[in-house]
Structure formats: structure tokens, C-alpha cells
Amino acid sequence: MDPSIPFVIAMGIGVVFIGLICIILLSTAMSAICRAMGDKTPAPAAPAPAAPAAQTEAIPNRQAMIAAIAVAVAEEMGTDPAGIRILSIKKL
């Protein structure tokens, strides 16, 4: 005796929704467990670092650095480095 089509559809939908409900319940439980385990007092925040003073020193080997940047950009773009023009470089 073969099961009827509506029975198969109802069983399939039922299994899917019961599975989804179980996943939701498990993820909610795991979230609660992780929150409870990680609820330790946080370490005091470190003071924010002071902003560095403006540096006016020249960038050493400026032309070599510009050439390396141009080659890296050209490689990424798939073009010739001769076509890359770097207009300004700022030290951060």
C-alpha cells in the first residue's frame, strides 16, 4: 500500500518546520550559554594614545617607494606601470 500524496506532503512540511523550530531553539540556547559564560567584568579600557606630532622629515628613498607603488597598482589593474601617475604621497 502506497502512502497518499497529501500525506507525503504533510509529512515533508512537518519535518521541515519541526527541524527549523529545533534549530531556532538550539541557537537561542547556545546564545544564552555563550552570553552567560562571557559575562565577565571587562578589563579597564586603556587610555587613548595621544596623536603623534606632525612629522616633517622627508620620506627616505621616495623615488623607489613611488616606483614600487606604481608597479603594485599596475599589476593589480593589469596595465603597464609607465601609464601610472602618482601625484602625491603622504606619510600617515
KETI-482074 format. One record per residue (C-alpha): residue in three letters; x, y, z. Coordinates in steps of 0.05 Angstrom, whole numbers, plus 5000, padded with zeros to 4 digits. Layout:
<pts>
ALAXYZ
...
</pts>
This chain:
<pts>
MET500050005000
ASP503050674978
PRO502151295021
SER497751824992
ILE500752454962
PRO497652935013
PHE500452515070
VAL507452545040
ILE506953305030
ALA504453405102
MET510052965130
GLY515253335089
ILE512854025110
GLY512153795183
VAL519253515185
VAL522054165155
PHE518454615204
ILE519954185264
GLY527254185243
LEU527254945236
ILE524055035304
CYS529354575335
ILE534954985301
ILE531955635329
LEU531355345399
LEU538455065397
SER541455725372
THR537656115425
ALA540155645479
MET547355685454
SER546956445451
ALA544556465523
ILE550055995545
CYS555456395509
ARG552857055539
ALA552856745608
MET559956475601
GLY562757115571
ASP559457575622
LYS565857715659
THR567758405682
PRO571458755625
ALA578558995635
PRO579159735644
ALA579960095578
ALA586860325561
PRO587661075554
ALA587261325483
PRO594061425453
ALA595962145442
ALA596062385370
PRO603162365342
ALA606463015328
ALA606663235256
GLN612862945225
THR616463385175
GLU622062915159
ALA622862705087
ILE620862015064
PRO627361615052
ASN628161314982
ARG622061684957
GLN623061514883
ALA624060764898
MET617760764941
ILE613661114887
ALA616260624834
ALA614260034878
ILE607360314890
ALA606460454815
VAL608559734798
ALA603759444850
VAL597959864825
ALA599559694752
GLU599958954769
GLU593158984803
MET590059364745
GLY593458934693
THR596659524657
ASP603659794644
PRO607060164702
ALA609160714655
GLY601860924650
ILE601061024725
ARG602061734751
ILE602561824826
LEU601162544843
SER602362574918
ILE604762134975
LYS603062295047
LYS606261955107
LEU601061735157
</pts>
